[in-house]
Amino acid sequence: MINRPILLLGAFLVTAAVSFAVGIAAERSPQAEAIELVSHTALDDIRTAYPGNWWIDTDVHTWSVRRIFGPGRVDTTHDFFVSYSVNGKLQASWLVNTTAKTVQRDPAPRADAQTQISK
């Protein structure tokens, strides 16, 4: 027969482990927040960037997020470069700050913009 205190301890540990795992899984990524900001604030930009019929097309729509700089002297924890491509062709890009909730469109997106901005 299992000792009752050991059984209660086991139940507590399982409950704590599940609660901890659910808490981690529920954390929202800052990259997802950057895409969400663009999708909520730049609707006209997105529509202009892709005039096709996205309700019935079979094109590949890709969102890409990258920090504008790597770790170093400048804190870029909340600064992202967000780009939108269709079939591998860059359609639009934005600079996003998730703390200030700002989204700035790059007026002339370049195919090499992601590489240049991350160096």
C-alpha positions as CSV (number, residue, x, y, z in Angstrom):
1,M,0.0,0.0,0.0
2,I,1.2,3.5,-0.9
3,N,1.9,5.8,2.0
4,R,-0.6,8.7,1.9
5,P,2.0,11.5,2.3
6,I,4.0,10.1,-0.6
7,L,0.9,9.9,-2.7
8,L,0.0,13.6,-1.9
9,L,3.5,14.7,-2.6
10,G,3.4,12.9,-6.0
11,A,0.1,14.5,-6.9
12,F,1.4,17.9,-5.9
13,L,4.6,17.5,-8.0
14,V,2.5,16.4,-11.1
15,T,0.2,19.3,-10.7
16,A,3.1,21.7,-10.3
17,A,4.9,20.3,-13.4
18,V,1.7,20.6,-15.5
19,S,1.1,24.1,-14.3
20,F,4.7,25.1,-15.1
21,A,4.6,23.6,-18.6
22,V,1.3,25.3,-19.4
23,G,2.7,28.6,-18.2
24,I,5.7,28.3,-20.6
25,A,3.6,27.1,-23.5
26,A,1.2,30.1,-23.0
27,E,4.0,32.7,-23.3
28,R,3.7,34.8,-26.4
29,S,6.8,35.3,-28.5
30,P,8.0,38.8,-29.2
31,Q,8.3,37.9,-32.9
32,A,4.6,36.9,-33.0
33,E,3.8,40.2,-31.4
34,A,5.7,42.1,-34.1
35,I,3.8,40.3,-36.8
36,E,0.5,41.0,-35.0
37,L,1.3,44.7,-34.8
38,V,2.0,44.9,-38.5
39,S,-1.2,42.9,-39.3
40,H,-3.3,45.2,-37.1
41,T,-1.8,48.6,-38.0
42,A,-0.6,48.2,-41.6
43,L,-3.7,46.7,-43.3
44,D,-3.6,49.2,-46.2
45,D,0.2,48.5,-46.8
46,I,-0.4,44.8,-46.8
47,R,-3.3,45.1,-49.3
48,T,-1.2,47.4,-51.5
49,A,1.8,45.1,-51.4
50,Y,-0.3,42.1,-52.6
51,P,-3.2,43.1,-54.9
52,G,-4.0,39.5,-55.8
53,N,-7.0,37.6,-54.5
54,W,-5.7,36.0,-51.3
55,W,-9.0,34.3,-50.6
56,I,-8.6,31.8,-53.5
57,D,-5.0,32.0,-54.6
58,T,-2.5,29.2,-54.1
59,D,0.5,31.5,-53.6
60,V,2.9,31.0,-50.7
61,H,2.6,33.9,-48.3
62,T,5.5,34.2,-45.9
63,W,6.0,36.4,-42.9
64,S,9.6,36.8,-41.6
65,V,10.8,38.4,-38.4
66,R,14.3,39.2,-37.4
67,R,15.8,41.5,-34.8
68,I,17.4,44.5,-36.4
69,F,20.7,43.9,-34.5
70,G,22.2,41.1,-32.5
71,P,23.1,41.4,-28.8
72,G,25.5,44.1,-28.0
73,R,25.6,47.7,-26.7
74,V,22.2,48.7,-28.1
75,D,19.1,47.1,-26.5
76,T,17.1,45.7,-29.4
77,T,14.9,43.4,-27.4
78,H,11.8,44.9,-28.8
79,D,13.0,46.1,-32.2
80,F,12.2,43.9,-35.2
81,F,12.4,43.9,-39.0
82,V,9.2,42.3,-40.3
83,S,8.9,41.3,-44.0
84,Y,6.1,39.9,-46.1
85,S,6.8,37.8,-49.2
86,V,4.7,36.1,-51.8
87,N,6.2,33.2,-53.7
88,G,9.6,34.1,-52.4
89,K,9.4,37.7,-53.7
90,L,9.6,40.4,-51.1
91,Q,6.4,42.5,-51.1
92,A,6.8,44.8,-48.1
93,S,8.8,45.3,-45.0
94,W,8.5,47.2,-41.7
95,L,10.5,48.3,-38.7
96,V,8.6,47.4,-35.6
97,N,9.0,48.4,-31.9
98,T,6.8,46.2,-29.7
99,T,7.2,48.3,-26.6
100,A,6.2,51.6,-28.3
101,K,3.8,49.7,-30.5
102,T,5.2,51.5,-33.6
103,V,5.3,50.2,-37.2
104,Q,7.2,52.0,-39.9
105,R,7.0,50.9,-43.5
106,D,10.2,50.6,-45.5
107,P,9.2,52.6,-48.6
108,A,11.6,50.7,-50.9
109,P,11.9,47.1,-49.7
110,R,14.9,45.3,-51.1
111,A,15.4,41.5,-51.5
112,D,18.6,41.8,-49.5
113,A,17.2,43.9,-46.8
114,Q,17.1,41.2,-44.2
115,T,20.7,40.3,-44.8
116,Q,21.9,43.9,-44.6
117,I,19.9,44.8,-41.5
118,S,21.2,41.8,-39.5
119,K,24.9,42.4,-40.1
